Amino acid sequence: MTEFSHLDKTGKATMVDVSAKSVTHRTATARAVVFLPQVVLDQLKDDDLTTKKGSVFQIAVIAGIMAAKKTGDLIPLCHPIGMDNCKIDISLNNDQEVVIDCTASISAKTGIEMEALIGVSVAALTVYDMCKALSHDIVIKEIQLIEKTGGKRDFKRS
């Protein structure tokens, strides 16, 4: 691609016209990495954090799925789509980090990459929100697309 897809010939913002595109099965996986300081990690029990509000990771999963379903409302030029599936996995790595993966899928003319990215973004922000009472040294380090299939071209981060 050599031009921005959301700008018309005069440079004005526009929604991409997908009416001539074919329906394909599309999947996307995005990842967020959140650094937790030791004071937060000290509260871990059974690979999760429990607060007065409930299980941090389970609430982050629900928040991420809910956000992914609202992507068309949050990103102005995204098409509103109905997802076939959205799954969020949360785990801890050996570097004091929470790794959040969101995999979403749909059979449609467009979509699913931004839904996966929104899902991990809001899940990561939910982890921050629920743990900030213990420390403000939590850092959302990265949010990135890991893989997508379907549509014009596939992508896989190496």
The 8 nearest C-alpha neighbors of each residue, nearest first, counted from 0:
[[1, 2, 3, 4, 151, 152, 5, 6],
 [0, 2, 3, 4, 6, 5, 8, 7],
 [3, 1, 0, 4, 6, 5, 7, 8],
 [2, 4, 5, 6, 1, 0, 7, 10],
 [3, 5, 6, 2, 15, 7, 13, 14],
 [4, 6, 13, 3, 12, 14, 15, 7],
 [7, 5, 12, 10, 11, 13, 4, 3],
 [6, 8, 10, 9, 11, 13, 12, 5],
 [9, 7, 10, 6, 11, 12, 13, 2],
 [8, 10, 7, 11, 6, 12, 13, 5],
 [11, 9, 6, 7, 8, 12, 5, 13],
 [12, 10, 6, 7, 9, 13, 8, 5],
 [13, 11, 6, 5, 7, 10, 14, 76],
 [14, 12, 5, 6, 7, 15, 11, 76],
 [13, 15, 76, 5, 16, 12, 77, 78],
 [16, 14, 5, 17, 13, 4, 76, 78],
 [17, 15, 18, 14, 19, 20, 13, 78],
 [16, 18, 20, 19, 15, 108, 109, 21],
 [17, 19, 20, 16, 108, 21, 15, 109],
 [20, 18, 17, 21, 16, 108, 22, 15],
 [21, 19, 17, 108, 18, 22, 109, 16],
 [22, 20, 108, 23, 19, 107, 18, 150],
 [21, 23, 108, 107, 106, 20, 24, 109],
 [24, 22, 106, 107, 149, 25, 21, 150],
 [23, 25, 106, 149, 105, 107, 26, 22],
 [26, 24, 149, 148, 105, 104, 106, 23],
 [27, 25, 104, 148, 147, 103, 111, 105],
 [26, 28, 147, 112, 103, 102, 146, 111],
 [27, 29, 102, 146, 101, 145, 115, 144],
 [28, 30, 144, 145, 101, 116, 115, 143],
 [31, 29, 100, 143, 99, 142, 119, 144],
 [30, 32, 142, 99, 141, 119, 98, 123],
 [31, 33, 98, 141, 140, 97, 139, 99],
 [32, 34, 139, 97, 96, 138, 140, 35],
 [35, 33, 96, 138, 137, 95, 139, 97],
 [36, 34, 137, 95, 96, 39, 33, 40],
 [37, 35, 38, 39, 137, 136, 40, 34],
 [36, 38, 40, 39, 41, 35, 95, 42],
 [39, 37, 41, 36, 40, 133, 42, 134],
 [38, 40, 37, 41, 42, 36, 35, 133],
 [39, 41, 37, 42, 43, 38, 35, 36],
 [42, 40, 38, 39, 43, 37, 44, 36],
 [41, 43, 40, 39, 48, 44, 38, 49],
 [44, 42, 48, 40, 47, 41, 46, 45],
 [43, 45, 46, 47, 48, 42, 49, 41],
 [44, 46, 47, 43, 48, 49, 42, 54],
 [47, 45, 44, 43, 48, 91, 90, 56],
 [48, 46, 43, 44, 45, 56, 49, 55],
 [49, 47, 43, 55, 54, 42, 44, 50],
 [48, 50, 54, 53, 55, 47, 51, 44],
 [49, 51, 53, 52, 54, 48, 55, 129],
 [50, 52, 53, 49, 54, 129, 55, 48],
 [51, 53, 50, 54, 49, 129, 55, 58],
 [54, 52, 50, 49, 51, 55, 58, 57],
 [53, 55, 49, 57, 56, 48, 58, 50],
 [56, 54, 48, 58, 57, 49, 59, 126],
 [55, 57, 59, 58, 54, 47, 60, 89],
 [58, 56, 60, 59, 54, 55, 61, 53],
 [57, 59, 61, 55, 60, 56, 54, 62],
 [58, 60, 122, 56, 62, 125, 57, 61],
 [61, 59, 57, 63, 58, 62, 87, 122],
 [60, 62, 58, 64, 63, 59, 65, 57],
 [63, 61, 59, 65, 60, 64, 122, 66],
 [64, 62, 118, 122, 66, 121, 60, 65],
 [65, 63, 67, 61, 66, 62, 118, 60],
 [64, 66, 62, 68, 63, 67, 61, 69],
 [65, 67, 69, 63, 68, 64, 118, 62],
 [66, 68, 118, 114, 64, 70, 69, 117],
 [69, 67, 65, 66, 70, 64, 82, 114],
 [70, 68, 66, 72, 67, 71, 73, 65],
 [71, 69, 73, 67, 72, 114, 68, 74],
 [70, 72, 79, 77, 78, 69, 73, 74],
 [73, 71, 69, 70, 74, 75, 79, 77],
 [72, 74, 70, 71, 75, 69, 77, 66],
 [75, 73, 77, 71, 76, 70, 72, 113],
 [76, 74, 77, 73, 72, 71, 78, 14],
 [77, 75, 14, 74, 78, 13, 5, 71],
 [78, 76, 71, 74, 75, 79, 70, 14],
 [77, 79, 71, 80, 76, 110, 109, 14],
 [78, 80, 71, 77, 81, 70, 72, 69],
 [81, 79, 78, 82, 71, 110, 68, 107],
 [80, 82, 83, 79, 68, 105, 107, 84],
 [81, 83, 105, 84, 104, 80, 85, 68],
 [82, 84, 105, 104, 81, 85, 106, 103],
 [83, 85, 104, 82, 103, 86, 105, 102],
 [86, 84, 103, 102, 64, 104, 87, 101],
 [87, 85, 102, 101, 103, 88, 84, 64],
 [86, 88, 101, 100, 60, 102, 89, 85],
 [89, 87, 100, 99, 101, 86, 90, 60],
 [90, 88, 99, 98, 100, 87, 56, 97],
 [89, 91, 98, 97, 92, 99, 88, 46],
 [92, 90, 97, 96, 98, 93, 95, 89],
 [91, 93, 94, 96, 95, 97, 90, 98],
 [92, 94, 95, 91, 96, 97, 90, 98],
 [93, 95, 96, 92, 34, 91, 97, 35],
 [96, 94, 35, 93, 34, 92, 97, 36],
 [97, 95, 34, 33, 94, 92, 91, 35],
 [96, 98, 91, 33, 32, 90, 99, 34],
 [99, 97, 32, 90, 89, 91, 31, 96],
 [98, 100, 89, 31, 30, 88, 119, 32],
 [101, 99, 30, 88, 87, 29, 119, 102],
 [100, 102, 87, 29, 115, 28, 86, 119],
 [103, 101, 28, 86, 27, 85, 115, 87],
 [104, 102, 85, 84, 27, 26, 115, 111],
 [105, 103, 26, 84, 25, 83, 82, 111],
 [104, 106, 83, 82, 25, 24, 107, 26],
 [105, 107, 24, 23, 25, 22, 104, 83],
 [106, 108, 22, 109, 23, 105, 24, 110],
 [109, 107, 22, 21, 20, 23, 17, 110],
 [110, 108, 107, 17, 150, 111, 78, 22],
 [111, 109, 112, 113, 80, 108, 107, 78],
 [110, 112, 114, 113, 27, 104, 103, 26],
 [113, 111, 27, 115, 114, 110, 116, 147],
 [114, 112, 116, 115, 111, 117, 110, 70],
 [113, 115, 67, 111, 117, 112, 116, 70],
 [116, 114, 118, 101, 29, 112, 113, 117],
 [117, 115, 113, 29, 118, 114, 119, 120],
 [116, 118, 120, 114, 67, 115, 119, 113],
 [119, 117, 63, 67, 115, 116, 120, 121],
 [120, 118, 122, 116, 121, 117, 101, 31],
 [121, 119, 117, 123, 122, 118, 116, 124],
 [120, 122, 124, 63, 123, 118, 119, 125],
 [121, 123, 63, 59, 119, 125, 124, 120],
 [124, 122, 126, 120, 125, 121, 119, 127],
 [123, 125, 121, 127, 126, 122, 128, 120],
 [124, 126, 128, 122, 59, 127, 123, 121],
 [125, 127, 123, 129, 124, 128, 59, 55],
 [128, 126, 124, 130, 125, 129, 131, 123],
 [129, 127, 125, 131, 126, 130, 124, 132],
 [128, 130, 126, 127, 131, 125, 55, 132],
 [131, 129, 127, 132, 128, 133, 126, 134],
 [132, 130, 134, 133, 135, 128, 127, 129],
 [131, 133, 130, 134, 129, 135, 128, 127],
 [134, 132, 131, 130, 39, 38, 135, 129],
 [135, 133, 131, 136, 132, 137, 130, 39],
 [134, 136, 131, 137, 133, 132, 130, 138],
 [135, 137, 134, 138, 36, 35, 131, 34],
 [136, 138, 35, 135, 34, 36, 127, 134],
 [139, 137, 34, 140, 33, 136, 35, 127],
 [138, 140, 33, 141, 32, 34, 137, 123],
 [141, 139, 32, 138, 33, 34, 142, 31],
 [142, 140, 32, 31, 139, 143, 33, 30],
 [141, 143, 31, 30, 32, 120, 140, 144],
 [144, 142, 30, 29, 145, 141, 31, 116],
 [143, 145, 29, 146, 28, 30, 116, 142],
 [146, 144, 29, 156, 28, 155, 143, 30],
 [147, 145, 155, 28, 154, 27, 144, 156],
 [146, 148, 27, 154, 26, 153, 28, 155],
 [149, 147, 153, 26, 25, 27, 154, 150],
 [150, 148, 25, 24, 23, 153, 152, 151],
 [149, 151, 152, 23, 25, 148, 109, 153],
 [152, 150, 149, 153, 148, 20, 23, 109],
 [153, 151, 150, 149, 154, 148, 147, 155],
 [152, 154, 148, 147, 149, 155, 151, 150],
 [155, 153, 147, 146, 148, 152, 156, 145],
 [154, 156, 146, 145, 157, 147, 153, 144],
 [157, 155, 145, 146, 154, 144, 143, 147],
 [156, 155, 145, 146, 154, 144, 143, 147]]
